[in-house]
Each structure stands twice: as structure tokens, then as C-alpha cells.
Amino acid sequence: MSTPTVEKHSAALDAAEVGGVKLITVTLRIRRFNPEELPDPVWVDYQLEMDPKERVLDALNKVKWEQDGTLTYRRSCAHGICGSDAMRINGRNRLACKTLIKDVNPEQPITIEAIKGLTVLKDLIVDMDPFFQAYKDVMPFLITSGNEPTRERLQTAEDRERFDDTTKCILCAACTSSCPVFWNDGQYFGPAAIVNAHRFIFDSRDEGAEQRLEILNDREGVWRCRTTFNCSEACPRGIEVTKAIQEVKRALVTRRF
């Protein structure tokens, strides 16, 4: 009985194909910044062999794990839920974990830099404290009076639908850091804070709408919005951010919510 012969592939097997998957050569052009080494950012290119169906986050991981361990960025769940890895990819705010390489023109260098409007601490990491302070300032929690209820607070499906869209926010800052007003005025509350205020202003169980509206009636509040739609386009969760801001403006004028 003959014994089948297993041919051993050469170590020089074409690197462009692994496990039947055709790889492509991708150049990541990353804006690096380390204040301990240089006063200004520099662009650095990295070449990788990647499956075009992989994500930009996979490419960043490959750079960090195989080429340059000093590359610094935030990531966590890697499934578009935590919002940690918001960054500018080819000039647009995106989540690296939701952006496929094939969708960002991999024939050209893929540019990656930190989101705008917030102080860059190192590489792709920005100081998120001002962003989260604005979020806290709009009181993003249920406000009620009286004694603690003995049963859950009920509302109709229609009441829940009123603010359903703005419950999707994952606080990635993609909308706020895409806003030209925020770029020029870091004191502006920004779209994300207004979206999270909207979520409670229009909640039928909440009693703090007037307080939040007064907070957003500030000179750095909702009236600073210039309706450029950048925020809606940048939102990775598809929230109609501009619509929510307009509804808050309308509630300020009519006091109906």
C-alpha cells in the first residue's frame, strides 16, 4: 500500500497569501507625538501585510506588537461598544475597531491621527477630561422627587421611543471632536453632552428637564451649534445628533418636552 507524500511548502512561500487569504501591502501613516522626546508631532510610516477585511485596529495592533511597541492608543472591547478607539482615519472621525481596511482606500497610505479639539497627550491619546466634564455638567442621570418607589417606574412604548435614539451614545467623542465650534472653543458643551441631556430631558419619568435646559441655555450651551451636520456624520452609532440638538433648542423656546 503506497504511502501518501506530503509536500512541505518552502519557507519562502508567497507572503501575500496565508491560509488561502490574499493579503495586501498596507501603509499606515501615523501622526506620532511624544512630548518627552520632541516638541512637535511627526508622521511615521509603517508597512504591513494585511487581509483587506481586517480592521484598522488590527493593523494598529500589528504595528504595536511586531514593529514598534511604543505606539500608544486606547482600545478595549474592539466591538464598537466602548468607544475607546475613536481617531481620525483618512481625515474622518471613526472607530478603528469598526473601520475595515478595504473601506479606506488601502492603495494609498492610510493616515491615522488623534481626534481634534482635545489636547494630545501621546500619539493617538487625547485628554478626555474636558469632554467628560461637559457630560457630567448636564446631569446625565434620572432626577425624581418624593420617596423611592416600591415598583419600577413605567412608561409607554411611545414615551420610550421619544428618546430612544439618544440612548445609543457610547461617549466616544467622535461627534464632539468633529465639531468646528468645539475646535475653536473648548468651553462649548459639544454635541455628545447635548445628546446625553436630550436623553433625560425627553424621558417621561424624569423631573429635571428645566434644570438641564437652563444649563444648556448658557452662552457655551446649545445655541453655539451652527448645524454643520459634522456630528451626525461622525457618529459611529448612527445617532441623529443634529436633530437631537434642534429638539433641545425647540424645547428651550417652547418649554415643551
C-alpha positions in Angstrom: 0.0 0.0 0.0 1.5 3.3 -1.0 2.2 6.0 1.5 0.9 9.5 0.5 3.6 12.0 0.2 3.1 15.4 1.9 4.9 18.2 0.2 6.5 20.7 2.5 5.9 24.3 1.4 9.0 26.4 1.2 9.6 28.9 3.9 9.7 31.4 1.0 6.0 30.8 0.3 4.5 34.0 -1.1 3.7 36.2 1.9 0.8 37.7 0.0 -1.3 34.6 0.6 -1.7 32.9 4.0 -4.3 30.2 4.7 -5.9 30.9 1.3 -6.4 34.6 2.2 -4.9 37.0 -0.2 -3.0 39.7 1.7 -2.2 43.2 0.5 0.6 45.6 1.5 -0.8 48.4 3.5 1.0 51.6 4.6 -0.2 53.2 7.9 0.9 56.8 8.1 0.5 57.6 11.9 0.9 61.0 13.4 3.2 60.3 16.4 3.7 62.6 19.3 5.8 62.1 22.4 6.3 65.3 24.4 9.2 63.7 26.3 11.2 63.4 23.0 10.1 66.0 20.5 8.0 69.3 20.9 6.1 68.7 17.7 4.3 65.7 16.2 5.8 63.7 13.3 4.3 61.4 10.7 5.7 57.9 10.6 5.0 55.2 8.0 4.6 51.5 8.8 4.2 48.8 6.1 2.1 45.7 6.8 0.8 42.7 5.1 -2.9 42.6 6.0 -6.2 40.9 5.0 -8.3 43.8 3.5 -11.2 42.6 5.5 -9.3 43.2 8.8 -9.9 46.3 10.8 -7.7 49.4 11.2 -7.4 48.4 14.9 -5.9 45.0 13.8 -3.3 46.9 11.8 -2.5 49.2 14.8 -2.2 46.1 17.0 0.2 44.6 14.5 2.4 47.7 14.4 2.5 47.8 18.2 3.1 44.0 18.7 5.5 43.4 15.8 7.2 46.7 14.8 7.0 49.4 17.4 5.9 48.8 21.0 6.0 52.5 21.8 2.9 53.2 19.7 0.2 54.4 22.1 -3.6 54.4 21.6 -6.7 53.4 23.5 -8.7 50.3 22.9 -10.9 48.0 24.9 -13.8 45.9 23.7 -12.9 46.1 20.0 -16.5 45.7 19.0 -17.7 49.3 18.6 -19.4 49.4 22.1 -16.9 51.0 24.5 -15.9 54.0 22.2 -12.3 53.9 23.3 -10.6 53.9 19.9 -12.1 56.9 18.3 -9.5 58.6 16.0 -9.2 60.4 12.7 -8.7 57.9 9.8 -8.1 59.5 6.4 -9.3 62.8 7.8 -12.6 61.5 9.3 -13.5 60.6 12.8 -14.1 56.8 13.1 -13.8 53.9 15.5 -10.7 51.9 14.5 -12.4 48.7 15.5 -15.3 49.3 13.1 -13.3 50.5 10.1 -12.3 47.9 7.6 -9.0 48.3 5.8 -10.7 47.7 2.4 -13.1 50.7 3.0 -10.3 53.3 3.5 -8.5 53.2 0.1 -5.6 50.9 1.1 -3.9 51.5 -2.2 -2.9 54.9 -0.7 -1.3 55.4 2.8 -3.9 55.3 5.5 -3.5 58.4 7.7 -4.2 58.0 11.3 -4.1 60.8 13.9 -5.7 61.8 17.2 -9.2 63.4 17.3 -9.2 67.2 17.1 -10.2 69.7 19.7 -8.7 67.9 22.8 -5.1 68.1 24.0 -3.0 65.2 22.6 -1.1 63.5 25.5 0.8 61.0 23.4 0.4 59.6 19.9 -3.4 58.8 19.4 -4.4 59.5 23.1 -6.1 62.8 24.0 -7.1 64.3 27.3 -10.7 63.3 27.7 -11.3 65.2 31.0 -12.9 68.3 29.4 -15.2 66.0 27.3 -16.4 64.0 30.4 -16.7 67.2 32.5 -19.2 68.6 30.0 -21.0 65.2 30.1 -21.2 65.4 33.9 -22.4 69.0 33.8 -25.7 68.2 32.1 -26.6 65.8 34.9 -26.9 62.6 32.8 -29.0 60.7 35.4 -32.6 60.3 36.3 -33.9 63.1 38.6 -37.1 62.5 40.6 -38.8 63.8 43.7 -40.6 62.1 46.5 -39.9 58.8 48.2 -38.2 55.9 46.5 -40.8 53.9 44.6 -41.9 50.5 45.6 -42.2 49.4 41.9 -40.5 50.2 38.7 -41.3 53.5 37.0 -43.4 52.6 34.0 -43.7 54.4 30.7 -45.4 53.6 27.4 -43.6 52.4 24.3 -44.3 55.7 22.7 -42.7 57.6 25.6 -39.6 55.4 25.4 -39.4 55.9 21.6 -39.2 59.7 22.2 -35.6 59.5 23.4 -34.6 56.0 22.1 -32.1 57.4 19.6 -30.0 59.3 22.1 -29.7 56.3 24.4 -27.2 54.8 21.9 -24.4 57.2 22.7 -21.1 55.4 23.7 -19.2 58.6 24.7 -16.5 58.0 22.1 -16.2 61.8 21.5 -16.3 61.3 17.7 -19.2 63.8 17.3 -17.8 66.5 19.7 -14.3 66.3 18.2 -15.7 66.7 14.7 -17.4 70.0 15.5 -15.8 73.2 14.2 -17.2 75.2 17.0 -15.6 72.9 19.6 -12.3 73.1 17.7 -12.3 76.8 18.3 -14.0 77.0 21.6 -13.1 74.2 24.1 -15.7 75.6 26.5 -18.6 74.7 24.3 -20.6 71.7 25.8 -20.4 69.9 22.5 -22.8 67.5 20.7 -22.2 64.5 23.0 -23.2 66.4 26.2 -26.3 67.8 24.5 -27.2 64.3 23.2 -27.0 62.9 26.7 -29.0 65.8 28.1 -31.6 65.1 25.4 -31.9 61.5 26.6 -33.2 62.7 30.0 -35.0 65.9 29.0 -37.4 63.9 27.0 -37.7 60.9 29.4 -41.3 61.0 30.8 -40.0 59.6 34.1 -37.6 62.4 34.7 -38.2 65.7 36.6 -35.0 67.6 35.9 -35.6 68.8 32.3 -35.9 72.5 33.4 -32.6 72.3 35.2 -30.8 70.8 32.2 -32.4 73.3 29.8 -31.1 76.2 31.9 -27.6 74.7 31.9 -27.7 74.4 28.1 -29.1 77.9 27.8 -25.6 79.2 28.8 -23.5 81.1 26.3 -21.4 77.9 25.8 -24.5 75.8 25.5 -26.9 74.6 22.8 -27.0 78.0 21.0 -23.4 77.7 19.9 -24.3 74.9 17.5 -24.0 76.0 13.8 -25.8 73.0 12.4 -23.0 71.8 10.1 -24.0 68.1 10.5 -20.4 67.0 11.1 -21.5 65.4 14.3 -24.2 63.3 12.7 -21.9 62.1 10.0 -19.2 61.2 12.6 -21.4 59.2 15.0 -20.4 55.5 14.7 -23.8 54.6 16.2 -25.9 56.4 13.7 -27.5 58.8 16.1 -29.2 61.8 14.5 -27.2 64.2 16.6 -28.1 67.4 14.8 -31.8 66.5 15.1 -31.4 66.0 18.9 -29.7 69.4 19.2 -32.5 71.1 17.3 -35.1 69.4 19.6 -33.3 70.7 22.6 -33.3 74.2 21.1 -37.0 73.9 20.4 -37.7 72.8 24.0 -35.8 75.8 25.3 -38.0 78.1 23.3 -41.4 76.4 23.8 -40.7 74.7 27.2 -42.4 71.6 25.8 -40.7 68.3 26.3 
